Amino acid sequence: MTNETKKCKYCQAEMPLNANMCLNCGKRQGGVLKYILIALAVFVVIGVVAAGFGKDDEPKKVNSDNSVENDATTEENKKDTFSVGETAQMQNVQVTLSNYEESEGSGFYKPSEGKVFVLAEFEIANNSDEDLAISSLLSFKAYADDYSLNYSVAAMIDKSDSTLDGSVASGKKMKGWIGYEVDADWGKVEIEFSPDVWKNKKFKFLIEK
């Protein structure tokens, strides 16, 4: 057995040749480069994975022939807000703002003075591998001329049609309405839809009067 030794590069104490740590000062002898390289490799892997997911992280326009705009250089594909009649796709979920209506209500279910109901019809096609939980209250946010709106129960009762609530299984669709009370002289209504599984990812649609 060899008794060869080396000196600690920090405190100069004698230590066994094959030791990685000095028994005198407790500091590691080299090996730092290895850990740096490992850390760099981890960051590279994370970057590659993130880049892969990023390709399908933003909504893309679905054409009339059901093809998807994939050319990120086109201005049409760069937009992040979609209009009535347009279909957006993200992570194999397609969302269409099919139609909208303005209503003064009827019977007991009328908006406040100077207000009207604006109702939007959406169709959601779930082509992903996971079920989508959708809630009229939690999955949607809306703004009229940049002012936030609250979901209107009265508008939905007056409409008396399907709401956007429930679970959409993989390969299935949901169609329904969502309503808001807005100023009668409104100019634009923006509606954001965020499926529960995506957290901060959202579809944005614009209704212009």
Phi, psi and omega in degrees: 000133181279146178248022182298144181230170174219168180260140175298131183284356178257311183247358178068012178287151178288141179208157179304147186299323184266008181284141178261349181224137179283128179285344182276310183253347177080009182268146178289148180255100179071200181079356183293320182301321181300316182290326177296316180296321178297316180298317179297319179297320179298316180297322179296316179298315179300318180297318179295316180297315180298320179296322179296316179290327183298336181298333183239025185269348181240149180298143176235149181284136176261125182283172182296335178270012178072009172279157184250135176292115181248352182278104185291352182273346181281142180296326181298321182281337182286335185296148182249005180232136186244155186256176177300131180093348180267148178246131177248145178234138175211128179048047176065022171242128180251134180232129180237129169274097190285321189194165171214157179223149170248134186220148174262008178075186179200158177057232180279346188255082180233151177289167177296165180301134181081006181242164172221163172269135170242122182241137181240137178257127179240148168239129183240120179251118182263097177259012179275181181268357183242152173290149177249126175266123185237135180226131178301325183278322188260332186271347184239143170230143182221152181220136173248115183051044175077003175260135183293149181241154174255144176303134182256111177294320181299319179298320182287324177294318179295322179292324178050055180220180183297139175262173180258073181220136177131191181248135177252113181290160177303130180085003182247176182229161172224140177225134181185182185243156172222139187233151180221155174258122185228165176299143184298334181262029182299152179248320179214147175235125177253132179235127178250134178240125180235107174299147187300328187282352186254355178058262187273356179279141184208154170265140178236132181233147183237129172249123178245135185289000000 
